[in-house]
Amino acid sequence: MRMRPTLTWTPTEDLPPGTTDLRPVADALGGGGVLVLSGAGISTESGIPDYRGEGGSLSRHTPMTYQDFTAGAQARRRYWARSHLGWRTFGRARPNPGHRAVAAFGRHGLLSGVITQNVDGLHQAAGSQGVVELHGSLDRVVCLSCGDVSPRRELARRLEEANPGFDPVAAGINPDGDADLTDDQVGDFRVVPCALCGGVLKPDVVFFGEAVPPQRVEHCRALVREAASLLVLGSSLTVMSGLRFVRQAAEAGKPVLIVNRDATRGDRHALTRVALPLGAALTAVAGRLGVGLDGGSAG
């Protein structure tokens, strides 16, 4: 029997307070070989809320779990109605200065890699190369029966055709692309099956309660082994999928640096936690290093 996934975390120990000193982050990036691990907090300035920060979506929304999604057609109807609407918002989101700074650090050879827990594709849109999508991406859809992977835009077109006039006003949008709709707003939304075999379609993302594919985890572990340091950006590290890499780095004696406004589950493993807004913090670090966010040198 699988346990319900961990959605929240409360500190059980005294953690060091956050700082506003960006020097350790700038020093690490200046030395190169930095592996970035990003979470939902890096996308909040693009209009996509995080899960656990101030005003985070968990205060009003319980994310879909794999167990619920596969349990019955009604849960899938609710999910796809809400996700179909939310996809429109994700499609309008654009990279913010935090994403652009990460891409710039990569262009200047300061990074050994980027792992993101996000499913919004904004790192790639900003120009980052070789991003490992730990939890998958909302722009792909997979069939649970035949395994076919297809573009989300294709499913969006089919859902539009199956649900003409579906355009409710959502109360909010969540980091997993799920819009807040009531059951009345979902109504009799029609879900479409796999075009190849008629099976159940699922976004190509790792739901809460679902395991990250082992080969992806091992790839990330190899990136941690090869990195000089680990820089965590905008993640509370509540779930083990990201926290395990922080623990691995710390156990190997590699510096762990965190930029997150609130305390995280990885703080006790970190050299420092900078409690500043990500866009401003990373833009300031880029300035110190003479790295221009749009391809040139700063200044």
Contacts in CASP RR format, 6 or more apart in sequence:
PFRMAT RR
TARGET T0000
AUTHOR 0000-0000-0000
METHOD contacts of the structure
MODEL  1
MRMRPTLTWTPTEDLPPGTTDLRPVADALGGGGVLVLSGAGISTESGIPD
YRGEGGSLSRHTPMTYQDFTAGAQARRRYWARSHLGWRTFGRARPNPGHR
AVAAFGRHGLLSGVITQNVDGLHQAAGSQGVVELHGSLDRVVCLSCGDVS
PRRELARRLEEANPGFDPVAAGINPDGDADLTDDQVGDFRVVPCALCGGV
LKPDVVFFGEAVPPQRVEHCRALVREAASLLVLGSSLTVMSGLRFVRQAA
EAGKPVLIVNRDATRGDRHALTRVALPLGAALTAVAGRLGVGLDGGSAG
2 67 0 8 1.000
2 209 0 8 1.000
4 65 0 8 1.000
4 209 0 8 1.000
5 65 0 8 1.000
5 208 0 8 1.000
5 209 0 8 1.000
5 239 0 8 1.000
6 238 0 8 1.000
6 239 0 8 1.000
6 240 0 8 1.000
7 51 0 8 1.000
7 58 0 8 1.000
7 62 0 8 1.000
7 63 0 8 1.000
7 208 0 8 1.000
7 238 0 8 1.000
8 52 0 8 1.000
8 58 0 8 1.000
8 238 0 8 1.000
9 52 0 8 1.000
9 236 0 8 1.000
9 238 0 8 1.000
9 265 0 8 1.000
11 263 0 8 1.000
13 268 0 8 1.000
15 263 0 8 1.000
15 267 0 8 1.000
15 268 0 8 1.000
16 267 0 8 1.000
16 268 0 8 1.000
16 273 0 8 1.000
17 275 0 8 1.000
18 263 0 8 1.000
18 272 0 8 1.000
18 273 0 8 1.000
18 274 0 8 1.000
18 275 0 8 1.000
19 272 0 8 1.000
19 273 0 8 1.000
19 274 0 8 1.000
19 275 0 8 1.000
20 274 0 8 1.000
20 275 0 8 1.000
20 276 0 8 1.000
21 272 0 8 1.000
21 274 0 8 1.000
22 274 0 8 1.000
22 276 0 8 1.000
22 281 0 8 1.000
22 284 0 8 1.000
22 285 0 8 1.000
22 288 0 8 1.000
24 255 0 8 1.000
24 257 0 8 1.000
24 271 0 8 1.000
24 272 0 8 1.000
25 231 0 8 1.000
25 257 0 8 1.000
25 259 0 8 1.000
25 272 0 8 1.000
25 274 0 8 1.000
25 281 0 8 1.000
25 285 0 8 1.000
26 285 0 8 1.000
26 288 0 8 1.000
26 289 0 8 1.000
28 34 0 8 1.000
28 228 0 8 1.000
28 229 0 8 1.000
28 231 0 8 1.000
28 255 0 8 1.000
28 257 0 8 1.000
29 105 0 8 1.000
29 110 0 8 1.000
29 231 0 8 1.000
29 285 0 8 1.000
29 289 0 8 1.000
30 110 0 8 1.000
30 289 0 8 1.000
31 110 0 8 1.000
31 228 0 8 1.000
32 109 0 8 1.000
32 110 0 8 1.000
32 111 0 8 1.000
32 112 0 8 1.000
32 228 0 8 1.000
33 110 0 8 1.000
33 111 0 8 1.000
33 112 0 8 1.000
33 227 0 8 1.000
33 228 0 8 1.000
33 229 0 8 1.000
34 105 0 8 1.000
34 110 0 8 1.000
34 111 0 8 1.000
34 112 0 8 1.000
34 113 0 8 1.000
34 227 0 8 1.000
34 228 0 8 1.000
34 229 0 8 1.000
34 230 0 8 1.000
34 231 0 8 1.000
35 111 0 8 1.000
35 112 0 8 1.000
35 113 0 8 1.000
35 114 0 8 1.000
35 115 0 8 1.000
35 223 0 8 1.000
35 224 0 8 1.000
35 226 0 8 1.000
35 227 0 8 1.000
35 229 0 8 1.000
35 230 0 8 1.000
35 231 0 8 1.000
35 249 0 8 1.000
36 102 0 8 1.000
36 105 0 8 1.000
36 111 0 8 1.000
36 113 0 8 1.000
36 114 0 8 1.000
36 115 0 8 1.000
36 231 0 8 1.000
36 233 0 8 1.000
37 115 0 8 1.000
37 116 0 8 1.000
37 117 0 8 1.000
37 230 0 8 1.000
37 231 0 8 1.000
37 232 0 8 1.000
37 233 0 8 1.000
37 235 0 8 1.000
37 242 0 8 1.000
37 245 0 8 1.000
37 246 0 8 1.000
38 102 0 8 1.000
38 114 0 8 1.000
38 115 0 8 1.000
38 116 0 8 1.000
38 117 0 8 1.000
38 118 0 8 1.000
38 123 0 8 1.000
38 232 0 8 1.000
38 233 0 8 1.000
38 234 0 8 1.000
38 235 0 8 1.000
39 50 0 8 1.000
39 116 0 8 1.000
39 117 0 8 1.000
39 118 0 8 1.000
39 233 0 8 1.000
39 234 0 8 1.000
39 235 0 8 1.000
40 48 0 8 1.000
40 49 0 8 1.000
40 50 0 8 1.000
40 51 0 8 1.000
40 117 0 8 1.000
40 118 0 8 1.000
40 175 0 8 1.000
40 234 0 8 1.000
40 235 0 8 1.000
41 50 0 8 1.000
41 53 0 8 1.000
41 233 0 8 1.000
41 234 0 8 1.000
41 235 0 8 1.000
41 260 0 8 1.000
41 278 0 8 1.000
42 96 0 8 1.000
42 98 0 8 1.000
42 99 0 8 1.000
42 102 0 8 1.000
42 118 0 8 1.000
42 122 0 8 1.000
42 233 0 8 1.000
42 234 0 8 1.000
42 278 0 8 1.000
43 50 0 8 1.000
43 93 0 8 1.000
43 96 0 8 1.000
43 99 0 8 1.000
43 118 0 8 1.000
43 120 0 8 1.000
43 122 0 8 1.000
43 175 0 8 1.000
44 50 0 8 1.000
44 278 0 8 1.000
45 96 0 8 1.000
45 97 0 8 1.000
45 98 0 8 1.000
45 277 0 8 1.000
45 278 0 8 1.000
45 279 0 8 1.000
46 93 0 8 1.000
46 94 0 8 1.000
46 95 0 8 1.000
46 96 0 8 1.000
46 99 0 8 1.000
46 120 0 8 1.000
46 122 0 8 1.000
47 93 0 8 1.000
47 173 0 8 1.000
48 89 0 8 1.000
48 90 0 8 1.000
48 93 0 8 1.000
48 120 0 8 1.000
48 173 0 8 1.000
48 175 0 8 1.000
48 177 0 8 1.000
49 55 0 8 1.000
49 56 0 8 1.000
49 57 0 8 1.000
49 172 0 8 1.000
49 173 0 8 1.000
49 174 0 8 1.000
49 175 0 8 1.000
50 56 0 8 1.000
50 57 0 8 1.000
50 175 0 8 1.000
50 234 0 8 1.000
51 57 0 8 1.000
51 58 0 8 1.000
51 63 0 8 1.000
51 174 0 8 1.000
51 175 0 8 1.000
51 236 0 8 1.000
51 238 0 8 1.000
52 58 0 8 1.000
52 236 0 8 1.000
52 238 0 8 1.000
52 262 0 8 1.000
53 236 0 8 1.000
53 261 0 8 1.000
53 262 0 8 1.000
54 261 0 8 1.000
54 262 0 8 1.000
57 63 0 8 1.000
57 174 0 8 1.000
57 175 0 8 1.000
60 171 0 8 1.000
60 180 0 8 1.000
61 174 0 8 1.000
61 178 0 8 1.000
61 180 0 8 1.000
63 174 0 8 1.000
63 176 0 8 1.000
63 178 0 8 1.000
63 207 0 8 1.000
63 208 0 8 1.000
64 75 0 8 1.000
64 79 0 8 1.000
64 176 0 8 1.000
64 178 0 8 1.000
64 207 0 8 1.000
64 208 0 8 1.000
65 207 0 8 1.000
65 208 0 8 1.000
65 209 0 8 1.000
65 210 0 8 1.000
66 207 0 8 1.000
66 208 0 8 1.000
66 209 0 8 1.000
66 210 0 8 1.000
67 209 0 8 1.000
68 75 0 8 1.000
69 75 0 8 1.000
69 76 0 8 1.000
69 79 0 8 1.000
69 202 0 8 1.000
69 207 0 8 1.000
70 144 0 8 1.000
70 200 0 8 1.000
73 191 0 8 1.000
76 191 0 8 1.000
76 200 0 8 1.000
77 186 0 8 1.000
77 189 0 8 1.000
77 191 0 8 1.000
78 181 0 8 1.000
78 183 0 8 1.000
78 186 0 8 1.000
79 178 0 8 1.000
80 159 0 8 1.000
80 189 0 8 1.000
80 191 0 8 1.000
81 163 0 8 1.000
81 166 0 8 1.000
81 181 0 8 1.000
81 185 0 8 1.000
81 186 0 8 1.000
81 187 0 8 1.000
81 189 0 8 1.000
82 170 0 8 1.000
82 178 0 8 1.000
82 179 0 8 1.000
82 180 0 8 1.000
82 181 0 8 1.000
82 186 0 8 1.000
83 138 0 8 1.000
83 177 0 8 1.000
83 178 0 8 1.000
83 179 0 8 1.000
83 203 0 8 1.000
84 156 0 8 1.000
84 159 0 8 1.000
84 163 0 8 1.000
84 166 0 8 1.000
84 189 0 8 1.000
85 166 0 8 1.000
85 167 0 8 1.000
85 168 0 8 1.000
85 170 0 8 1.000
85 179 0 8 1.000
85 181 0 8 1.000
86 170 0 8 1.000
86 173 0 8 1.000
86 177 0 8 1.000
86 178 0 8 1.000
86 179 0 8 1.000
87 138 0 8 1.000
87 152 0 8 1.000
87 156 0 8 1.000
87 177 0 8 1.000
89 173 0 8 1.000
89 177 0 8 1.000
89 179 0 8 1.000
90 120 0 8 1.000
90 138 0 8 1.000
90 173 0 8 1.000
90 177 0 8 1.000
93 120 0 8 1.000
93 122 0 8 1.000
94 122 0 8 1.000
94 125 0 8 1.000
95 103 0 8 1.000
95 122 0 8 1.000
95 123 0 8 1.000
95 125 0 8 1.000
95 126 0 8 1.000
95 127 0 8 1.000
96 122 0 8 1.000
96 279 0 8 1.000
97 279 0 8 1.000
97 280 0 8 1.000
97 282 0 8 1.000
97 283 0 8 1.000
97 293 0 8 1.000
98 126 0 8 1.000
98 233 0 8 1.000
98 278 0 8 1.000
98 279 0 8 1.000
98 282 0 8 1.000
98 283 0 8 1.000
99 122 0 8 1.000
99 123 0 8 1.000
99 125 0 8 1.000
99 126 0 8 1.000
99 128 0 8 1.000
100 126 0 8 1.000
100 293 0 8 1.000
100 294 0 8 1.000
101 279 0 8 1.000
101 282 0 8 1.000
101 283 0 8 1.000
101 285 0 8 1.000
101 286 0 8 1.000
101 291 0 8 1.000
101 293 0 8 1.000
102 111 0 8 1.000
102 114 0 8 1.000
102 123 0 8 1.000
102 126 0 8 1.000
102 128 0 8 1.000
102 233 0 8 1.000
102 282 0 8 1.000
103 123 0 8 1.000
103 126 0 8 1.000
103 127 0 8 1.000
103 128 0 8 1.000
103 293 0 8 1.000
104 286 0 8 1.000
104 291 0 8 1.000
104 292 0 8 1.000
104 293 0 8 1.000
104 294 0 8 1.000
104 295 0 8 1.000
105 111 0 8 1.000
105 286 0 8 1.000
105 291 0 8 1.000
106 113 0 8 1.000
106 114 0 8 1.000
106 128 0 8 1.000
106 129 0 8 1.000
107 295 0 8 1.000
108 289 0 8 1.000
108 291 0 8 1.000
110 289 0 8 1.000
110 291 0 8 1.000
112 223 0 8 1.000
112 226 0 8 1.000
112 227 0 8 1.000
112 228 0 8 1.000
113 130 0 8 1.000
113 131 0 8 1.000
113 132 0 8 1.000
113 223 0 8 1.000
113 227 0 8 1.000
114 123 0 8 1.000
114 128 0 8 1.000
114 130 0 8 1.000
114 131 0 8 1.000
114 132 0 8 1.000
115 131 0 8 1.000
115 132 0 8 1.000
115 134 0 8 1.000
115 220 0 8 1.000
115 223 0 8 1.000
115 245 0 8 1.000
116 123 0 8 1.000
116 131 0 8 1.000
116 132 0 8 1.000
116 133 0 8 1.000
116 134 0 8 1.000
117 134 0 8 1.000
117 135 0 8 1.000
117 235 0 8 1.000
117 241 0 8 1.000
117 242 0 8 1.000
118 133 0 8 1.000
118 135 0 8 1.000
118 175 0 8 1.000
119 133 0 8 1.000
119 135 0 8 1.000
119 136 0 8 1.000
119 137 0 8 1.000
119 138 0 8 1.000
119 175 0 8 1.000
119 176 0 8 1.000
119 177 0 8 1.000
119 203 0 8 1.000
119 205 0 8 1.000
120 138 0 8 1.000
120 175 0 8 1.000
120 177 0 8 1.000
121 131 0 8 1.000
121 133 0 8 1.000
121 137 0 8 1.000
121 138 0 8 1.000
121 139 0 8 1.000
123 131 0 8 1.000
124 131 0 8 1.000
132 216 0 8 1.000
132 219 0 8 1.000
132 220 0 8 1.000
132 223 0 8 1.000
134 206 0 8 1.000
134 212 0 8 1.000
134 216 0 8 1.000
134 220 0 8 1.000
134 241 0 8 1.000
134 242 0 8 1.000
135 205 0 8 1.000
135 206 0 8 1.000
135 212 0 8 1.000
135 241 0 8 1.000
136 204 0 8 1.000
136 205 0 8 1.000
136 206 0 8 1.000
137 204 0 8 1.000
137 205 0 8 1.000
138 152 0 8 1.000
138 176 0 8 1.000
138 177 0 8 1.000
138 203 0 8 1.000
138 204 0 8 1.000
138 205 0 8 1.000
139 151 0 8 1.000
139 152 0 8 1.000
139 153 0 8 1.000
140 149 0 8 1.000
140 150 0 8 1.000
140 151 0 8 1.000
140 152 0 8 1.000
140 203 0 8 1.000
140 204 0 8 1.000
141 149 0 8 1.000
141 150 0 8 1.000
141 151 0 8 1.000
141 152 0 8 1.000
141 154 0 8 1.000
141 155 0 8 1.000
141 201 0 8 1.000
141 202 0 8 1.000
141 203 0 8 1.000
141 204 0 8 1.000
142 148 0 8 1.000
142 149 0 8 1.000
142 150 0 8 1.000
142 201 0 8 1.000
142 202 0 8 1.000
142 203 0 8 1.000
142 204 0 8 1.000
143 149 0 8 1.000
143 150 0 8 1.000
143 194 0 8 1.000
143 196 0 8 1.000
143 197 0 8 1.000
143 198 0 8 1.000
143 199 0 8 1.000
143 200 0 8 1.000
143 201 0 8 1.000
143 202 0 8 1.000
144 199 0 8 1.000
144 200 0 8 1.000
144 201 0 8 1.000
144 202 0 8 1.000
145 194 0 8 1.000
145 197 0 8 1.000
145 198 0 8 1.000
145 199 0 8 1.000
145 200 0 8 1.000
146 194 0 8 1.000
146 196 0 8 1.000
146 197 0 8 1.000
146 199 0 8 1.000
148 194 0 8 1.000
148 196 0 8 1.000
148 197 0 8 1.000
149 204 0 8 1.000
150 195 0 8 1.000
152 203 0 8 1.000
155 192 0 8 1.000
155 201 0 8 1.000
158 192 0 8 1.000
158 195 0 8 1.000
159 190 0 8 1.000
159 191 0 8 1.000
159 192 0 8 1.000
160 166 0 8 1.000
162 190 0 8 1.000
162 191 0 8 1.000
162 192 0 8 1.000
163 189 0 8 1.000
163 190 0 8 1.000
166 189 0 8 1.000
168 181 0 8 1.000
168 185 0 8 1.000
170 179 0 8 1.000
170 180 0 8 1.000
170 181 0 8 1.000
171 179 0 8 1.000
171 180 0 8 1.000
171 181 0 8 1.000
172 179 0 8 1.000
172 180 0 8 1.000
173 179 0 8 1.000
173 180 0 8 1.000
174 180 0 8 1.000
176 205 0 8 1.000
191 201 0 8 1.000
192 201 0 8 1.000
193 199 0 8 1.000
193 200 0 8 1.000
193 201 0 8 1.000
194 200 0 8 1.000
194 201 0 8 1.000
206 212 0 8 1.000
206 241 0 8 1.000
208 239 0 8 1.000
212 241 0 8 1.000
217 244 0 8 1.000
220 245 0 8 1.000
221 245 0 8 1.000
221 248 0 8 1.000
224 230 0 8 1.000
224 245 0 8 1.000
224 248 0 8 1.000
224 249 0 8 1.000
224 252 0 8 1.000
224 254 0 8 1.000
225 248 0 8 1.000
225 252 0 8 1.000
227 249 0 8 1.000
227 254 0 8 1.000
228 254 0 8 1.000
228 255 0 8 1.000
229 249 0 8 1.000
229 254 0 8 1.000
229 255 0 8 1.000
229 256 0 8 1.000
229 257 0 8 1.000
230 245 0 8 1.000
230 246 0 8 1.000
230 249 0 8 1.000
230 254 0 8 1.000
230 255 0 8 1.000
230 256 0 8 1.000
230 257 0 8 1.000
231 257 0 8 1.000
231 258 0 8 1.000
231 259 0 8 1.000
232 246 0 8 1.000
232 256 0 8 1.000
232 257 0 8 1.000
232 258 0 8 1.000
232 259 0 8 1.000
232 260 0 8 1.000
232 264 0 8 1.000
232 266 0 8 1.000
232 270 0 8 1.000
233 258 0 8 1.000
233 259 0 8 1.000
233 260 0 8 1.000
233 278 0 8 1.000
233 282 0 8 1.000
234 258 0 8 1.000
234 259 0 8 1.000
234 260 0 8 1.000
234 278 0 8 1.000
235 242 0 8 1.000
235 258 0 8 1.000
235 260 0 8 1.000
235 264 0 8 1.000
236 260 0 8 1.000
236 262 0 8 1.000
236 264 0 8 1.000
236 265 0 8 1.000
237 243 0 8 1.000
237 246 0 8 1.000
237 264 0 8 1.000
237 265 0 8 1.000
237 266 0 8 1.000
238 264 0 8 1.000
238 265 0 8 1.000
243 265 0 8 1.000
243 266 0 8 1.000
246 256 0 8 1.000
246 266 0 8 1.000
246 269 0 8 1.000
246 270 0 8 1.000
247 266 0 8 1.000
247 269 0 8 1.000
249 255 0 8 1.000
249 256 0 8 1.000
249 269 0 8 1.000
250 256 0 8 1.000
250 269 0 8 1.000
250 270 0 8 1.000
255 271 0 8 1.000
256 266 0 8 1.000
256 269 0 8 1.000
256 270 0 8 1.000
256 271 0 8 1.000
257 270 0 8 1.000
257 271 0 8 1.000
257 272 0 8 1.000
257 273 0 8 1.000
257 274 0 8 1.000
258 264 0 8 1.000
258 266 0 8 1.000
258 267 0 8 1.000
258 270 0 8 1.000
258 272 0 8 1.000
258 273 0 8 1.000
258 274 0 8 1.000
259 273 0 8 1.000
259 274 0 8 1.000
259 276 0 8 1.000
259 278 0 8 1.000
259 281 0 8 1.000
259 282 0 8 1.000
260 273 0 8 1.000
260 274 0 8 1.000
260 275 0 8 1.000
261 275 0 8 1.000
261 276 0 8 1.000
261 277 0 8 1.000
262 275 0 8 1.000
263 273 0 8 1.000
264 270 0 8 1.000
264 273 0 8 1.000
267 273 0 8 1.000
274 281 0 8 1.000
283 293 0 8 1.000
286 292 0 8 1.000
286 293 0 8 1.000
286 298 0 8 1.000
287 298 0 8 1.000
287 299 0 8 1.000
289 298 0 8 1.000
290 297 0 8 1.000
290 298 0 8 1.000
290 299 0 8 1.000
291 297 0 8 1.000
291 298 0 8 1.000
292 298 0 8 1.000
292 299 0 8 1.000
END
